[in-house]
Amino acid sequence: MPDAFAPGPSQPTVAPVFAGAALLDAEKLDVYRVALEMARGSATGCAAILDLLGARGLVDDRLRKRARSLIVRVVQMLTRLVARIAAPSV
């Protein structure tokens, strides 16, 4: 039985949910937008957990501030990507 994760001949990757169905550009963008919104929500959740750890004194304050600034930057980038995808094309 071949291993699904073993390197092999290059083949186009198709998500199993969409196998056999050609997506239109608008559908692809909608899928990307939803995925980016989920990622943004996860990053926001990470920030909340980090704040909780800081409030409980379980993480060094300097480390917490650095991690929080990185998470904020990730959320900013994801927010801008979602906005670009959601904006109507000119």
Secondary structure, 3 states (H helix, E strand, C coil): CCCCCCCCCCCCCCCHHHCCCCCCHHHHHHHHHHHHHHHHHHHHHHHHHHHHHHHCCCCCHHHHHHHHHHHHHHHHHHHHHHHHHHCCCC
